[in-house]
Amino acid sequence: MAQDDPHTTRGAKRATINDVAREAQVSKKTVSRVINQSPFVREDTRERVKAVIEQLGFTPDPQARGLAFRRSFLVGLIYDNPSPTYVVNMQQGVLDALKGSGLELVVHPCNRNSDDLLSEIRGFVERQRLFGVIMPPSVSEDQRVIDLLRDLDCPYVRIASVSLDEPRSMVVTNDWIGAAEAANHLADLGHRRIGLVRGPDLFRSSEVRGKGFSDALAERGIPLDPAFDMTGAYTFESGLACGHALLSLPEPPTAIFTLNDDMAIGVMQAARERGLELPRDLSVVGFDDLPMAARVWPNLTSVRLPIRDMGRMAAEKLLAPMRGVDPAKMVQPEVRPALVVRQSAISADA
């Protein structure tokens, strides 16, 4: 928080933060937030405080301001995603945006099911004196974490499948679009017995992707058989287990859509262990289009999310106030998933 300056100019006492707060009819904390370009101030309040600062000629003491806010040159990436490749791609995007800014990245894995989640994150933010925080799903979807960061006056940007916050604090990935494309692709290939392997219930992306997929199938007149609808954990091992469960049914699906690539590769492994030939006996489609999708055989058809770009966009929003830009008014390309067709899904009649 900015400090009162006891120095005088030309015999007159210089304006203090208390003077600004009194004239603008706000708290000292609000004045400090405006000075430090915090996103957590209403725009009309921000403009009123700025006008009073200019009117009074108030200049905060940079040294006192730095000591009070205790900001470091570190940006935190807080994540609970079980896919290591997803996290690495996200980190690369954040680093792309931080290059040349003087800021560095520090990562912090967490477990949303932990009883110590909030105290752990509080400790991380306070120990590192973070400049700000970037959160991919699913920690980005936890309102308790958001409330904590606001209480700590720590700027943040959330990445999520749907909008959960003000535009200045969001990168929205529109996952349902990609899931619908996957459904239509399998329908176009003539598949009618289609399995679905969801992610954990804790991830909103699992709900959004699953709904996009099932809604698109319904529009094509293809019901999703409850026996074909399974829940995984966004891991290879859970995809392997769900693949075995689906393929052991009396009439197994001819195609399976998994809500991330790790589970898709697990399903492909289950098919091989059961003596099936891919893709002749089973078509598989994944989501995220991680680099591994093009390295397995058959190459995996997958819905591409520009994960590296998402990390870069989030970091650019976080850095915007430092560069004198309103993140709410930044023009960024819409994140739009797109199906990448490869060899793992073929016609049901092939």
FENFENNOR-V307781 format. One record per pair of residues at least 4 apart in sequence whose ideal C-beta (glycine too) atoms are under 7 Angstrom apart, sorted by the first residue. I is the first residue (numbers start at 0). GAP is how many residues later the second one is. If there is no record, write none. Layout:
{{I/GAP} {I/GAP}}
This chain:
{{0/27} {0/28} {0/31} {0/67} {0/68} {1/15} {1/30} {1/33} {1/58} {1/59} {1/62} {1/63} {1/66} {2/58} {2/61} {2/65} {3/12} {3/13} {3/14} {4/9} {4/11} {4/56} {6/7} {7/4} {7/5} {7/6} {8/5} {14/4} {14/5} {14/41} {14/42} {14/43} {16/4} {16/11} {16/14} {16/15} {17/4} {17/10} {18/4} {18/37} {18/39} {19/4} {19/11} {19/29} {19/32} {19/33} {19/36} {19/38} {20/5} {20/6} {20/7} {20/10} {22/29} {22/33} {23/7} {23/24} {23/25} {23/28} {25/4} {25/5} {25/19} {25/23} {27/4} {28/4} {29/4} {29/11} {29/15} {29/19} {30/4} {30/18} {31/4} {32/5} {32/7} {32/8} {32/120} {33/7} {33/12} {33/15} {33/16} {34/25} {34/30} {35/33} {36/284} {37/115} {37/117} {38/116} {38/129} {38/130} {38/282} {38/288} {39/110} {39/113} {40/4} {40/5} {41/4} {42/4} {43/4} {44/4} {45/4} {46/4} {47/4} {48/4} {49/4} {50/4} {51/4} {52/5} {59/5} {60/4} {61/4} {62/4} {63/4} {64/4} {69/59} {70/58} {70/60} {71/56} {71/57} {71/58} {71/59} {72/29} {72/30} {72/31} {72/58} {73/29} {73/30} {73/32} {73/54} {73/56} {73/57} {74/19} {74/23} {74/28} {74/30} {74/55} {74/56} {74/57} {74/59} {74/240} {74/243} {75/30} {75/32} {75/48} {75/49} {75/52} {75/54} {75/57} {76/13} {76/14} {76/17} {76/28} {76/30} {76/31} {76/57} {77/30} {77/32} {77/43} {77/55} {77/57} {77/61} {78/8} {78/30} {78/57} {78/60} {79/29} {79/30} {79/31} {79/32} {79/58} {79/59} {80/5} {80/6} {80/55} {80/56} {81/151} {81/152} {81/153} {82/4} {82/151} {82/177} {82/179} {83/4} {84/4} {84/205} {84/206} {84/207} {85/4} {85/202} {85/204} {85/221} {86/4} {87/4} {88/4} {88/218} {88/219} {89/4} {89/46} {89/217} {89/220} {89/221} {90/4} {90/14} {90/16} {90/220} {91/4} {91/216} {91/219} {92/214} {92/215} {92/216} {92/217} {92/218} {92/219} {93/4} {93/11} {93/40} {93/217} {93/218} {93/220} {93/221} {94/4} {94/10} {95/216} {96/215} {96/218} {96/219} {96/222} {97/5} {97/6} {97/7} {97/217} {100/218} {102/28} {105/22} {107/16} {109/7} {109/10} {109/11} {109/29} {110/6} {111/5} {111/26} {111/27} {111/30} {111/90} {113/6} {115/4} {116/4} {117/4} {117/26} {117/30} {118/4} {119/4} {120/4} {120/24} {120/27} {121/4} {121/26} {121/30} {122/4} {123/4} {124/5} {124/8} {124/27} {124/29} {129/24} {131/22} {131/23} {131/24} {131/186} {132/16} {132/21} {132/23} {133/23} {133/180} {133/181} {133/184} {134/4} {134/5} {134/21} {134/23} {134/24} {135/4} {135/23} {136/4} {136/22} {136/23} {136/24} {136/66} {136/67} {136/68} {137/64} {137/65} {137/66} {138/6} {139/18} {139/19} {139/20} {140/19} {140/23} {140/63} {142/4} {143/4} {144/4} {145/4} {146/4} {147/4} {148/5} {148/7} {154/163} {155/13} {156/12} {156/14} {156/157} {156/160} {156/161} {157/6} {157/7} {157/11} {157/12} {158/12} {158/14} {158/151} {158/155} {159/4} {159/10} {159/12} {159/13} {159/44} {160/12} {160/14} {160/43} {160/44} {160/47} {161/10} {161/42} {161/46} {162/7} {162/9} {163/6} {164/4} {164/5} {165/4} {165/162} {166/161} {167/149} {167/159} {167/160} {170/139} {170/142} {170/143} {170/164} {171/163} {172/132} {172/137} {172/162} {173/161} {173/162} {173/163} {174/4} {174/30} {174/33} {174/34} {174/37} {174/162} {175/4} {175/32} {175/33} {175/35} {175/36} {176/4} {176/35} {176/159} {176/160} {177/4} {177/109} {177/125} {177/127} {177/159} {177/160} {177/161} {178/4} {178/30} {178/33} {178/34} {178/124} {179/4} {179/32} {179/33} {179/35} {179/36} {180/4} {180/122} {180/158} {181/4} {181/31} {181/75} {181/103} {181/121} {181/157} {182/4} {182/30} {182/33} {182/34} {183/4} {183/32} {183/36} {184/4} {184/100} {184/154} {184/156} {184/160} {185/5} {185/8} {185/69} {185/71} {185/97} {185/99} {185/159} {186/4} {186/30} {186/33} {186/35} {188/94} {188/156} {188/157} {188/158} {188/159} {189/157} {189/158} {189/159} {190/63} {190/64} {190/92} {190/157} {191/30} {192/58} {192/60} {192/61} {193/23} {193/28} {193/34} {193/59} {193/61} {193/63} {194/33} {194/51} {194/58} {194/61} {195/14} {195/17} {195/28} {195/32} {195/33} {195/61} {196/33} {196/35} {196/42} {196/45} {196/59} {196/61} {196/62} {196/66} {196/70} {197/8} {197/12} {197/32} {197/33} {197/34} {197/61} {198/4} {198/6} {198/7} {198/33} {198/35} {198/60} {198/61} {199/6} {199/33} {199/34} {200/5} {200/30} {203/4} {204/4} {205/4} {205/53} {206/4} {207/4} {208/4} {208/50} {208/78} {209/4} {209/49} {210/4} {211/4} {212/4} {212/44} {213/4} {213/10} {214/4} {215/4} {216/5} {216/7} {217/5} {223/4} {223/5} {226/22} {227/18} {227/25} {229/12} {229/15} {229/16} {231/6} {231/7} {231/10} {231/31} {232/5} {233/26} {233/28} {233/29} {234/4} {234/27} {234/28} {235/4} {235/26} {235/29} {235/30} {236/4} {236/29} {237/4} {237/25} {237/28} {238/4} {238/19} {238/23} {238/24} {238/25} {238/26} {238/27} {238/28} {239/4} {239/26} {239/29} {239/30} {240/4} {241/4} {241/21} {241/25} {242/4} {242/23} {242/24} {242/27} {242/28} {243/4} {243/26} {245/6} {245/7} {245/10} {246/5} {246/23} {246/24} {246/27} {253/28} {253/29} {253/94} {254/27} {254/28} {254/90} {255/11} {255/26} {255/28} {256/28} {257/5} {257/6} {257/9} {257/28} {257/29} {258/4} {258/28} {259/26} {259/27} {259/28} {260/4} {260/25} {260/26} {260/27} {260/28} {260/29} {260/31} {260/32} {260/39} {260/41} {261/4} {262/4} {263/4} {263/20} {263/21} {263/22} {263/36} {263/38} {264/4} {264/27} {264/31} {265/4} {266/4} {266/17} {267/4} {267/10} {267/16} {267/28} {268/4} {269/4} {270/5} {270/7} {270/10} {270/11} {271/4} {275/5} {275/6} {276/4} {277/4} {277/6} {277/20} {277/66} {278/4} {278/19} {278/64} {278/65} {278/66} {278/67} {279/70} {282/61} {282/62} {282/63} {283/16} {283/60} {283/61} {284/16} {284/17} {284/59} {284/60} {285/7} {285/14} {285/16} {286/15} {286/16} {287/14} {287/17} {287/19} {288/4} {288/13} {288/14} {288/15} {288/16} {288/51} {290/4} {291/4} {292/6} {292/7} {292/9} {293/5} {295/4} {297/44} {297/45} {297/46} {298/43} {298/44} {298/45} {299/42} {299/44} {300/39} {300/40} {300/41} {300/43} {300/44} {301/38} {302/34} {302/36} {303/33} {303/34} {303/36} {304/5} {304/32} {305/4} {305/29} {306/4} {307/4} {308/4} {309/4} {309/25} {310/4} {311/4} {312/4} {312/19} {313/4} {314/4} {315/4} {316/10} {316/13} {318/4} {319/5} {319/6} {319/7} {319/10} {320/6} {324/5} {345/4}}
